[in-house]
């Protein structure tokens, strides 16, 4: 297995005065290979967002190691970590967070331009992604003119715009009705399968989790099989 993400013995505690310490992660270990989709199941407040933020280099653990594509991130400078996050990690959230003043196409182009991709290449790739998720005809529309499912599909495309090795998704269909959620989730799984990246997807929906390769529960600060 070509290991993309490796988390080893992660610990994270939030301090709000000694009586109010919250030990969120207490020795998390996880390995995810290329082409593998792992479901992360946990109730609200269990720490799944913290775990995803640490895995995606948006936060740091108190101790432990995060490696992406075989490189130990804890040994890198902040500047280099930012470069890895921008180029190798894609994020999807429950709410799409699209830029409202830009079109669907522009929302996918902009992250590529920020990563040094030429405008022509960025436009070509953005249109290819929109076509893959079935909404190329909506490329010129701003987010307010798109349905909830269409907005989230654009968010998927944006997350994959820089061809990351790792995709992290936090309740990516949690803001959609069940029927739309199912359709959009199928689109996401298809994108992941097509690109062969490693993915960790947090969800409350056990039916969706069951369609992934592995299901893990964050329980008492550690990961256990569902």
C-alpha positions as CSV (number, residue, x, y, z in Angstrom):
1,X,0.0,0.0,0.0
2,X,1.3,3.4,-1.0
3,X,0.8,5.2,2.4
4,X,-0.3,8.8,2.0
5,X,-1.4,9.8,5.5
6,X,0.2,8.5,8.7
7,X,-0.8,9.7,12.2
8,X,1.2,8.3,15.1
9,X,0.3,8.6,18.8
10,X,-1.4,12.0,18.5
11,X,-2.4,13.8,21.7
12,X,-4.3,17.0,22.0
13,X,-5.7,18.7,25.1
14,X,-7.5,22.0,25.2
15,X,-6.8,24.1,28.3
16,X,-9.4,26.4,29.8
17,X,-8.1,26.3,33.4
18,X,-7.1,23.1,35.1
19,X,-10.6,21.8,36.0
20,X,-11.7,22.4,32.5
21,X,-9.1,20.6,30.5
22,X,-10.5,18.6,27.6
23,X,-8.4,15.7,26.4
24,X,-9.6,15.4,22.8
25,X,-7.0,13.0,21.4
26,X,-5.3,10.5,23.6
27,X,-3.0,8.4,21.3
28,X,-4.6,8.4,17.8
29,X,-3.0,6.2,15.2
30,X,-4.1,6.0,11.6
31,X,-2.6,5.0,8.2
32,X,-4.4,5.7,4.9
33,X,-3.2,4.5,1.6
34,X,-3.6,5.9,-1.9
35,X,-7.1,5.1,-3.3
36,X,-8.5,4.3,0.2
37,X,-11.5,5.9,1.6
38,X,-11.8,5.9,5.4
39,X,-15.0,6.9,7.3
40,X,-14.6,8.7,10.6
41,X,-17.6,8.4,12.8
42,X,-18.0,10.3,16.0
43,X,-20.7,12.3,17.9
44,X,-20.4,16.1,18.0
45,X,-17.7,17.2,20.4
46,X,-15.8,14.0,20.2
47,X,-12.9,15.7,18.4
48,X,-13.2,14.6,14.8
49,X,-12.8,18.1,13.5
50,X,-9.7,18.5,15.6
51,X,-8.3,15.3,14.2
52,X,-9.0,16.4,10.6
53,X,-7.4,19.8,11.3
54,X,-4.3,18.2,12.6
55,X,-4.1,15.7,9.8
56,X,-4.5,18.6,7.3
57,X,-1.9,20.8,9.0
58,X,-4.3,23.4,10.1
59,X,-3.6,22.7,13.8
60,X,-0.7,21.0,15.6
61,X,-0.9,18.2,18.2
62,X,0.6,18.4,21.7
63,X,2.6,15.4,20.8
64,X,2.8,12.7,18.1
65,X,3.7,12.7,14.4
66,X,1.8,13.6,11.2
67,X,3.4,12.3,8.0
68,X,2.0,13.0,4.5
69,X,3.4,11.1,1.5
70,X,6.2,9.8,3.7
71,X,7.4,13.2,4.9
72,X,7.3,14.0,8.7
73,X,5.4,17.3,8.9
74,X,6.4,18.0,12.5
75,X,10.0,18.6,11.2
76,X,9.0,21.2,8.7
77,X,8.9,25.0,9.0
78,X,5.6,26.7,9.0
79,X,6.3,28.0,5.5
80,X,6.9,24.5,4.2
81,X,3.9,23.1,6.0
82,X,1.8,25.8,4.3
83,X,3.1,24.7,1.0
84,X,2.3,21.1,1.6
85,X,-1.2,22.0,2.8
86,X,-1.9,24.1,-0.3
87,X,-0.5,21.6,-2.8
88,X,-1.2,18.1,-1.3
89,X,-4.2,18.4,0.9
90,X,-7.8,19.1,-0.2
91,X,-10.5,20.2,2.3
92,X,-14.3,19.9,2.1
93,X,-16.6,21.2,4.9
94,X,-20.3,20.8,5.7
95,X,-20.9,24.3,4.4
96,X,-19.3,25.0,1.0
97,X,-17.6,28.4,1.9
98,X,-17.6,29.4,-1.8
99,X,-16.6,33.0,-2.6
100,X,-20.0,34.6,-3.4
101,X,-18.7,37.2,-5.8
102,X,-17.0,34.7,-8.1
103,X,-18.5,32.1,-10.5
104,X,-18.3,28.4,-10.0
105,X,-15.5,28.3,-12.5
106,X,-13.6,31.1,-10.8
107,X,-13.9,29.4,-7.4
108,X,-12.0,26.5,-8.7
109,X,-9.5,28.5,-10.7
110,X,-8.4,30.8,-7.9
111,X,-6.8,28.1,-5.7
112,X,-4.8,26.9,-8.7
113,X,-3.5,30.4,-9.5
114,X,-2.5,30.8,-5.9
115,X,-0.5,27.6,-6.3
116,X,1.4,28.9,-9.3
117,X,-0.7,27.2,-12.1
118,X,-1.1,29.2,-15.3
119,X,-4.5,30.7,-16.0
120,X,-5.0,28.5,-19.1
121,X,-4.2,25.3,-17.3
122,X,-6.3,26.3,-14.3
123,X,-9.4,27.0,-16.5
124,X,-9.0,23.7,-18.4
125,X,-8.7,21.7,-15.2
126,X,-11.6,23.6,-13.6
127,X,-13.9,22.9,-16.5
128,X,-12.8,19.3,-16.6
129,X,-13.8,18.9,-12.9
130,X,-17.1,20.6,-13.3
131,X,-17.9,18.3,-16.3
132,X,-16.9,15.3,-14.2
133,X,-19.5,16.2,-11.5
134,X,-22.1,17.0,-14.1
135,X,-22.5,20.8,-13.8
136,X,-20.2,22.2,-16.5
137,X,-23.2,24.1,-17.8
138,X,-23.3,26.0,-14.5
139,X,-19.7,27.2,-14.7
140,X,-20.6,30.9,-15.1
141,X,-23.1,31.0,-12.3
142,X,-22.3,32.5,-8.9
143,X,-23.0,30.4,-5.8
144,X,-26.3,32.1,-5.0
145,X,-27.7,30.9,-8.4
146,X,-26.8,27.3,-7.6
147,X,-28.7,24.7,-5.6
148,X,-27.3,23.3,-2.4
149,X,-26.1,20.2,-4.1
150,X,-24.5,22.1,-7.0
151,X,-22.7,24.4,-4.5
152,X,-21.3,21.4,-2.7
153,X,-20.2,19.8,-6.0
154,X,-18.3,23.0,-6.8
155,X,-16.7,22.7,-3.3
156,X,-15.6,19.2,-4.2
157,X,-14.0,20.4,-7.4
158,X,-12.3,23.3,-5.6
159,X,-10.8,20.8,-3.1
160,X,-9.4,18.7,-5.9
161,X,-8.2,21.6,-8.0
162,X,-4.6,21.4,-7.1
163,X,-4.5,17.6,-7.5
164,X,-3.9,16.8,-3.8
165,X,-2.7,13.4,-2.5
166,X,-5.0,13.6,0.5
167,X,-8.7,14.6,0.8
168,X,-10.2,15.5,4.2
169,X,-13.9,16.0,4.5
170,X,-15.9,17.1,7.5
171,X,-19.6,16.2,7.2
172,X,-19.5,17.0,3.4
173,X,-23.2,16.3,2.9
174,X,-24.5,17.2,6.3
175,X,-26.2,20.3,5.2
176,X,-28.2,18.6,2.4
177,X,-31.6,16.8,2.4
178,X,-31.3,13.0,2.4
179,X,-32.0,12.5,-1.4
180,X,-29.5,15.3,-2.4
181,X,-27.0,14.1,0.2
182,X,-27.0,10.6,-1.4
183,X,-26.5,11.9,-4.9
184,X,-23.8,14.3,-3.9
185,X,-22.0,11.6,-1.8
186,X,-22.0,9.3,-4.8
187,X,-20.4,12.1,-6.8
188,X,-17.7,12.5,-4.1
189,X,-16.9,8.8,-4.0
190,X,-16.7,8.7,-7.8
191,X,-14.2,11.6,-7.7
192,X,-12.0,10.0,-5.1
193,X,-12.1,6.6,-6.9
194,X,-11.2,8.3,-10.2
195,X,-8.3,10.2,-8.9
196,X,-6.9,7.5,-6.6
197,X,-6.2,9.9,-3.7
198,X,-6.4,9.0,0.0
199,X,-9.5,10.2,1.8
200,X,-10.8,10.6,5.3
201,X,-14.4,11.5,5.5
202,X,-16.2,12.4,8.8
203,X,-19.9,11.7,8.8
204,X,-22.8,11.0,11.2
205,X,-24.5,9.0,8.6
206,X,-23.8,5.3,9.2
207,X,-25.3,4.3,5.8
208,X,-22.8,6.5,4.0
209,X,-20.0,5.4,6.2
210,X,-20.8,1.7,5.3
211,X,-20.0,2.5,1.7
212,X,-16.4,3.4,2.4
213,X,-13.5,1.0,2.7
214,X,-13.1,1.3,6.4
215,X,-15.1,2.7,9.3
216,X,-13.5,4.1,12.4
217,X,-15.0,5.6,15.5
218,X,-13.3,8.3,17.6
219,X,-14.0,7.1,21.1
220,X,-12.4,8.3,24.3
221,X,-9.7,10.0,22.3
222,X,-8.6,7.0,20.2
223,X,-9.7,5.4,17.0
224,X,-11.5,2.0,17.1
225,X,-13.1,0.0,14.3
226,X,-16.9,0.4,13.9
